[in-house]
Amino acid sequence: MALSKVSVSCEVKDTFRTEVTASHKFIIDQPKAGGGNNEGPNPLEVFLSSLGGCICAIGRIVAMQKKMNVRGITCKVEGDIDKSVLMGNNKNERAGFTEIRTFVNIDADMTLEEKEAYLEEIESRCPIADNILKLSTIKPVVVTADEVAINN
């Protein structure tokens, strides 16, 4: 097994505006009604978009590897979540999505069965789908100000 490390960094100051540094910089924020400045998608939207983006990217990889004529893929992702948990008003339910649905349209000259098989392969190779379906270890580590200065 050859493991690769993928890393991003996030910084929030006195508002909900979170600056993300990855291969490209972007902003995660909250809508104005939620106290943010609406400068970018909220974390829930980023999470769902990572699944849709991964399905599209893996779909393109599979198509290229198998020399399939796939003209395009569109993916809509939606999820159901009880926001009373994240607001601290409910401790009896899950904080995360209770159900996530993907609606994938494959623009290719394939039968329905071929599209279903293609989508099954995409889903089996999608790291984001895998992380949603299976548990990954999350190791939160508190970093002191001295350690941050050393690492920068």
VOROPA-992628 format. One line per 4 residues: number of its first residue (from 1); for each residue x, y negated, z of C-alpha. Coordinates in steps of 0.02 Angstrom, whole numbers. Example, Ala and Ser with C-alpha at 12.3 -4.5 7.8 and 13.67 -1.06 7.14 Angstrom:
<atoms>
1) 615:225:390 | 684:53:357
</atoms>
This chain:
<atoms>
1) 0:0:0 | 69:-170:-50 | -4:-307:56 | -5:-489:1
5) -37:-633:119 | -165:-763:68 | -163:-919:174 | -261:-1081:185
9) -255:-1220:313 | -398:-1328:374 | -397:-1490:472 | -543:-1585:547
13) -525:-1748:643 | -665:-1859:710 | -802:-1813:584 | -861:-1651:503
17) -747:-1686:352 | -629:-1538:345 | -480:-1550:229 | -433:-1381:159
21) -262:-1348:87 | -256:-1195:-24 | -193:-1176:-201 | -301:-1331:-228
25) -354:-1457:-97 | -540:-1478:-64 | -660:-1545:66 | -788:-1452:170
29) -917:-1565:251 | -1095:-1572:315 | -1241:-1665:237 | -1277:-1839:303
33) -1434:-1774:390 | -1320:-1657:489 | -1197:-1792:540 | -1073:-1774:396
37) -1030:-1883:248 | -1087:-1757:115 | -913:-1758:37 | -914:-1572:-2
41) -1006:-1410:24 | -1037:-1348:200 | -948:-1192:266 | -1099:-1080:230
45) -1102:-1136:49 | -914:-1109:34 | -934:-933:104 | -1072:-888:-19
49) -981:-970:-164 | -826:-866:-126 | -931:-709:-156 | -1004:-775:-319
53) -834:-837:-377 | -753:-670:-337 | -888:-573:-431 | -858:-684:-584
57) -668:-671:-572 | -665:-482:-546 | -792:-465:-687 | -671:-557:-802
61) -524:-449:-743 | -621:-287:-774 | -678:-349:-945 | -500:-395:-995
65) -427:-231:-932 | -559:-127:-1022 | -562:-240:-1176 | -748:-270:-1154
69) -831:-410:-1250 | -910:-502:-1104 | -959:-676:-1161 | -998:-737:-986
73) -1058:-698:-812 | -1168:-804:-702 | -1195:-765:-519 | -1318:-843:-399
77) -1292:-801:-215 | -1416:-835:-76 | -1420:-785:105 | -1537:-788:254
81) -1469:-859:417 | -1542:-910:584 | -1464:-1082:611 | -1529:-1090:789
85) -1384:-975:835 | -1248:-1089:765 | -1332:-1236:850 | -1319:-1146:1018
89) -1507:-1130:1041 | -1519:-941:1022 | -1400:-811:1090 | -1505:-659:1048
93) -1478:-652:860 | -1328:-641:744 | -1234:-800:700 | -1203:-740:522
97) -1311:-705:372 | -1437:-567:402 | -1451:-533:215 | -1352:-590:63
101) -1421:-568:-113 | -1326:-585:-277 | -1412:-610:-444 | -1289:-572:-583
105) -1321:-606:-766 | -1198:-523:-886 | -1194:-595:-1061 | -1134:-445:-1162
109) -1198:-322:-1288 | -1227:-184:-1160 | -1374:-78:-1109 | -1448:-104:-937
113) -1361:55:-878 | -1193:-7:-943 | -1217:-175:-856 | -1262:-87:-693
117) -1105:22:-705 | -999:-132:-744 | -1072:-224:-594 | -1041:-73:-481
121) -858:-76:-531 | -849:-263:-502 | -925:-245:-329 | -808:-100:-284
125) -656:-207:-329 | -716:-373:-255 | -615:-417:-98 | -748:-539:-37
129) -888:-411:-52 | -776:-286:36 | -747:-407:180 | -934:-436:196
133) -975:-250:194 | -834:-190:306 | -754:-256:463 | -587:-345:453
137) -484:-385:606 | -488:-569:650 | -348:-623:767 | -377:-800:832
141) -215:-876:895 | -206:-1040:988 | -58:-1142:927 | 17:-1275:1041
145) 65:-1448:981 | 250:-1400:997 | 224:-1248:883 | 133:-1354:754
149) 279:-1476:748 | 401:-1331:725 | 299:-1253:584 | 278:-1416:488
</atoms>
